Amino acid sequence: MERESRFSRWLRRRSRGGAHASAVQEAARVREDLLLTAAAAGFPLAPAAHPEGYGCSCDRIGCPTPGRHPVSFAWQTQATTDPEQIARWAAGQPSANFITATGRTHDVLDVPVGAGRAALERLEDAGVEVGPVAVCGTDPWSGRMLFFTATRGTPEDEDEWWPCELDCHPETLDDHPGLRWHCRGSYVLVPPARLPGDDPEPAVGWLRAPERPLPDPLTLLEALTDACAAHAQEEPDHAAPWPVR
């Protein structure tokens, strides 16, 4: 058999390299389109850290939430829906995940994936309008499902604000193993995003499109709390479905 020439091997490598470059460019385009779609839906975005293996791109040793937190302490003022700014961030930080700041134009009800799938089926079978829904990981115990809803707002008069035991902030995630209500002062990852140990494909993606109208959170709350309570009974450590004081 005739030995392959160096020129033929070079052509084959060049072809493979061109295909890889094209795939990278297409992935970057899809990523930017998804981020701009979320911004157009009114979700203010800011850059977040990204996973490096099973660790985090941030400088914190033993980061407890690798790839899941903003890169700037000023994320609340930095978060924006400006498409030009988001496009600049996406181009300048090609590995970055993004978060969306909650409590401005939307809240997020955040539940374990197993509970979320049961609640989503119940809601849609009942004809309840479900808004945007994202999933963060697929494991029924460690993965989370995010239901985007209308917000309770940020009233100027503090007396008009009605907090509840489900309100979740970045520093209280461990207190909310079941249902979390992300409102003002909190954030969640927005698709597409990668989690530690992921394959090259992002593990954070949309199940229901971000363009959907945002429902009143109270229309989803009963189904989500019931699903979380049932899920907690199945969970190995029987974690409480919501904070217990």
VOGU-3710 file (C-alpha; in Angstrom, 3 decimals, decimal comma):
1> meresrfsrw> 0,000/0,000/0,000  1,362/3,415/-0,934  2,395/5,469/2,042  0,364/8,637/2,555  2,276/11,731/1,539  3,133/14,498/3,970  1,055/16,874/1,876  -2,020/14,624/2,195  -1,578/14,405/5,978  -1,223/18,190/6,150
11> lrrrsrggah> -4,424/18,648/4,140  -6,304/16,258/6,432  -5,081/18,010/9,581  -5,941/21,398/8,063  -9,436/20,160/7,241  -9,932/18,889/10,794  -8,597/22,157/12,195  -10,943/24,154/9,985  -13,916/22,068/11,092  -12,970/22,595/14,754
21> asavqeaarv> -12,604/26,343/14,264  -15,976/26,463/12,540  -17,601/24,534/15,413  -16,060/26,906/17,965  -17,333/29,933/16,050  -20,813/28,411/15,785  -20,883/27,633/19,516  -19,863/31,230/20,288  -22,598/32,547/18,008  -25,248/30,322/19,629
31> redllltaaa> -24,053/31,374/23,093  -24,299/35,061/22,241  -27,731/34,600/20,644  -29,046/32,849/23,759  -27,679/35,559/26,040  -29,167/38,318/23,897  -32,503/36,496/23,809  -32,546/36,393/27,618  -31,670/40,097/27,766  -34,409/40,912/25,251
41> agfplapaah> -36,846/39,082/27,542  -35,909/41,607/30,240  -33,440/39,551/32,275  -30,492/41,739/33,414  -27,230/39,839/32,906  -23,706/40,024/34,314  -20,616/37,857/33,745  -20,002/34,948/36,093  -17,126/32,619/36,834  -16,734/29,417/34,862
51> pegygcscdr> -15,612/25,927/35,867  -12,021/24,828/35,408  -12,208/21,062/35,683  -13,971/20,500/38,996  -12,788/23,858/40,315  -13,579/27,482/39,619  -11,971/30,189/37,522  -12,054/32,590/40,499  -9,106/33,097/42,851  -10,892/31,726/45,906
61> igcptpgrhp> -9,332/28,515/47,205  -11,993/25,846/47,646  -14,726/27,995/46,070  -18,036/26,566/47,392  -19,999/27,432/44,235  -17,571/26,946/41,319  -18,791/28,498/38,091  -22,036/29,639/39,700  -21,258/33,140/41,023  -20,600/36,601/39,530
71> vsfawqtqat> -17,045/37,715/38,918  -17,642/41,229/40,248  -18,806/42,285/43,715  -20,700/45,048/41,871  -22,847/42,560/39,947  -26,106/44,171/41,064  -25,203/47,502/39,466  -23,344/45,829/36,606  -26,254/43,618/35,482  -27,842/44,983/32,320
81> tdpeqiarwa> -30,058/44,170/29,359  -28,030/46,379/26,998  -27,322/44,142/23,971  -24,107/45,929/23,001  -22,603/45,516/26,465  -23,637/41,864/26,635  -22,156/41,206/23,185  -18,869/42,802/24,333  -18,793/40,649/27,447  -19,585/37,509/25,460
91> agqpsanfit> -16,809/38,217/22,952  -14,251/39,309/25,538  -14,952/36,486/28,010  -15,619/33,448/25,803  -15,528/30,949/28,703  -17,636/32,946/31,163  -20,988/31,827/32,472  -23,592/34,547/33,039  -25,997/35,228/35,898  -29,258/37,135/35,838
101> atgrthdvld> -30,083/39,433/38,753  -33,502/38,648/40,209  -35,997/40,924/41,932  -36,034/43,619/39,259  -38,061/42,397/36,323  -38,410/38,751/37,384  -38,085/36,321/40,271  -37,050/32,675/40,062  -38,550/29,724/41,909  -35,724/27,195/42,161
111> vpvgagraal> -36,393/23,530/43,011  -34,617/20,145/42,735  -34,823/18,709/39,222  -36,844/15,689/40,370  -39,463/17,899/42,019  -39,416/20,350/39,118  -40,205/17,713/36,521  -43,173/16,450/38,574  -44,470/19,992/39,131  -44,023/20,970/35,488
121> erledagvev> -46,057/17,954/34,346  -48,801/18,735/36,872  -48,973/22,405/35,906  -49,112/21,788/32,180  -51,683/18,992/32,563  -53,841/21,458/34,503  -53,472/24,074/31,765  -51,555/26,497/33,987  -49,454/28,943/31,987  -45,827/28,219/32,794
131> gpvavcgtdp> -43,266/30,831/31,870  -39,587/30,345/31,052  -38,051/27,267/32,655  -34,350/26,369/32,773  -32,551/23,315/34,087  -29,150/23,288/35,830  -27,837/19,740/35,660  -29,878/16,592/35,205  -29,300/14,712/38,472  -32,662/14,557/40,334
141> wsgrmlffta> -30,984/15,305/43,672  -28,207/17,793/42,892  -29,652/19,357/39,739  -32,008/22,337/39,935  -34,941/23,526/37,850  -35,580/27,270/37,562  -39,097/28,664/37,042  -38,933/32,313/35,946  -41,878/34,384/37,184  -43,039/37,957/37,567
151> trgtpedede> -41,355/39,712/40,471  -42,715/40,959/43,752  -40,756/44,058/42,876  -38,485/46,461/44,707  -40,807/49,055/46,219  -39,406/52,354/47,417  -41,395/51,993/50,623  -39,800/49,146/52,572  -43,094/48,503/54,368  -44,592/47,384/51,045
161> wwpceldchp> -42,080/44,558/50,766  -43,367/41,162/51,870  -40,538/38,736/52,608  -41,202/35,067/53,211  -39,321/32,072/54,588  -38,556/30,908/51,047  -36,576/34,039/50,113  -33,111/32,939/49,067  -29,861/34,880/48,798  -26,450/33,625/47,676
171> etlddhpglr> -25,273/33,192/51,255  -28,400/31,213/52,291  -28,414/28,514/49,601  -27,613/25,774/52,110  -30,698/26,748/54,130  -32,931/26,044/51,127  -32,371/22,452/49,957  -35,890/22,340/48,545  -37,770/25,359/47,230  -35,839/28,628/46,892
181> whcrgsyvlv> -37,394/31,956/45,966  -34,801/34,180/44,304  -35,983/37,771/44,537  -34,115/41,006/45,127  -30,491/40,632/46,097  -30,170/37,226/44,499  -29,250/35,721/41,141  -29,279/32,483/39,153  -27,269/31,158/36,238  -28,773/31,842/32,842
191> pparlpgddp> -28,352/29,476/29,865  -26,079/28,543/28,334  -23,723/27,790/31,219  -21,342/25,016/32,161  -21,057/23,320/35,526  -17,948/21,683/37,054  -17,133/18,372/35,426  -19,438/19,004/32,465  -18,893/17,641/29,038  -18,166/20,387/26,486
201> epavgwlrap> -21,933/20,782/26,087  -23,475/23,244/28,594  -25,474/21,615/31,413  -27,599/24,727/31,973  -30,219/25,124/29,269  -33,782/26,216/28,573  -36,696/23,769/28,823  -39,259/26,482/28,084  -38,192/29,529/26,068  -37,249/32,801/27,797
211> erplpdpltl> -39,619/34,712/25,496  -42,647/33,245/27,305  -44,754/35,665/29,405  -43,819/35,645/33,078  -46,542/34,089/35,269  -47,564/35,248/38,720  -45,381/33,195/41,101  -48,394/32,312/43,242  -49,931/30,362/40,346  -46,962/27,956/40,488
221> lealtdacaa> -46,274/27,894/44,198  -48,719/25,171/45,301  -47,550/22,669/42,673  -43,898/23,407/43,456  -44,262/23,121/47,246  -46,233/19,868/46,916  -43,607/18,438/44,560  -40,760/19,477/46,867  -42,476/17,894/49,870  -42,926/14,610/47,988
231> haqeepdhaa> -39,369/14,782/46,685  -37,959/15,325/50,198  -39,588/12,081/51,364  -37,725/10,206/48,642  -34,389/11,924/49,194  -31,793/9,838/51,083  -31,244/12,377/53,886  -34,875/13,553/53,937  -33,936/17,206/53,589  -36,675/19,645/54,538
241> pwpvr> -38,462/20,972/51,463  -38,200/24,538/52,765  -36,405/26,356/55,622  -37,354/25,259/59,123  -36,882/27,879/61,799
//
